[in-house]
Amino acid sequence: MTGAEPKKEPDRLLGQRFLAALNSLFSTARIHRDNNILLIHCVERFIELTEELLQNDDEVTLLTSVGGFYLQQEKVLFQRNAAGLVRKLLDYFQQRGISGLRFYQGATYASLAEILAFVRLLNEMADRDDPIRWLRDKLEQAHFPWVEIIDGSETDSLESIFMDAAGQGQEHPATIAAGPGRDPEGHGRPAASPPAHHAGGQGGPANDTSTGKKAERRKNRALRTYGYAMHSLQEVADKLRSNRQAGIGKAVHLVQNMVDLIMDDDNVLLGLSTIRDYDDYTFTHSVNVAILSICLGHRIGMSRVSLSRLGLSGLFHDLGKIDVPKKILNKPGRLGEQEFAIMQNHSMNSVRRIVRLRASYEKKACILLGPFEHHLRYDLSGYPRTPRKKPLSLIGRIVAIADVYDAITSPRSYRRTAMTPDQALGLMLKGSGTAFDPILLKVFINMLGVYPVGTVLELDKGEMGIVIPPPPGREDAGALWLRLLAGDRAGGFRKQGIISLGRWNPANGGFNRAILASHHPADFGIQPADFFF
């Protein structure tokens, strides 16, 4: 028989089967001894399903939510006849004050006695006055390194990111420090004039009484997504540095969340892509590249699946920098020839690191091209050097644009001032057809506008303002919107009102207010995202 095997469809009921196995294990352990054959089968079934869930992840995380469960950051789907199972397990967790469980790789080779000892502690804790404290004391004595209890204090910050687009859950905004970034790669050039066109972004629905609440929920969800994407990437990098296996399950689901947000309204996440962090440049840069890439991909009509792959490529495009010595990454001056050669290896190192991640071969194959190609340049004159004649992939061309834009608008250790966003676009326009795909670059410039979000502008009459995403519900969402700034007593800035400068007028090459100068927000110690909402 010839031909490839049919592609295996994902098991949409794996979550239900895992919960059913847990329920059977909890129930059977109440009435049978350890040597009971039925109970042994329950343990074996639990281990079998845990192994299946751990194929592409380092851990199995189960969280309770209002009326349901989240497994591996995805809402568990149930058949109609499983309503009783859901209620029973929700009651089980609620009675014990547990919000979830986390199982690590060790659970798959833990002994029968260990697993049953843990389950019996779970069953017994419901009768205790302070069940969580009692259980933690018992777990500390017994030492089960393969399992972790999740209580309400953790799910306040974790569960909300996994909620649906309605934005349920508690607000837990990402806390990201302001300040200039670090990355010795890339070189500053003289400023160029901004391109003479402006296209508006997408705005929220007008005249909707719930618009403000929807915008607030979307903002909170975007902040959480950004913060957890940073955390997920740092977690992967830390594990790889210490030669431990790392999975990408969390990153996959967070990128899917980004895609959902951007397909609904790209303005909020585009605004967050202005975040700069001096101490964690590589990670904020990678998250920003993922956001900008997805936004550009969405503008050209890529499918949801393709956008997810694109976002993962952006998120992991610089993963190979963990192999670059810190003395080179943090060098304050220009790199020497040998140092730059080491830096150039990071593209191939990113590919090598991705290949070693715990994920399916198909998943890894889908995200390799962006990291490999993002410095190759549109005319193939970049690095790594290759004899190829075939043009760059669409993902590689998109990630390259997003990577350079975020890099040259970020202050570096050797270059304390960065280009303003409008200057960066002007410079990139000079590389159209050589460094960048000319069509994609034009779409990117139209997406960001003449003065991209986060640009600080000086107006006539002595006013200053920062370009913000279009406010929800405003009739002219395609206009240039500013949050006016006023100095405070601490030497910083505070928010004032929002004004519109109207749309770009090609006839007179300006807006309805004179713009005297543009500045980089870092010049004033401003973290743009702090002024958007």
Buried (B, 14 or more C-beta within 10 A) or exposed (E): EEEEEEEEEEEEBBBBBBBBBBBBBBBBBEEBEBEEEEBBEBBEBBBEBBBBBBEBBBBBBBBBBEEBBBBBBBBBEBEEEBEEBBEEBBEBBEEBBBBBBBBBBEBBEBEBEBBBBBBBBBBBBEEBEEBBEBBBEBBEEEEBEBBBBBBEEBBBBBBBBBBEBEBBBEBBBBEBEBBBBBBBBBEBEEBBEBBEEBBBBBBBEEEEEEBEEBBBBBBBBBBBBBBBBBBBBBBBBEBBEEEEEBBBBBBBBBBBBBBBBBEBBBBBBBBBBBBBBBEBBBBBBBBBBBBBBBBBBBBEEBEEEBBBBBBBBBBBBBBBBBBBEEEBBBBEEEBEEEBBEBBBBBBBBBBEBBEEBBBEEEBBEBBBBBBBBBBBBBEBEBBBEEEEEEBBBBBBBBBBBBBBBBBBBBBBBBBEEBBBBBBBBBBBBEBBEEBBBEEBBBBBBBBBBBBBBBBBBBBEEEBBBBBBBBBBBBEBBBBBBBBBBEEEEEEEBEBBEBBBBBBBEEEEEBBEBEBEEBBBBBBBEBBBBBBBB
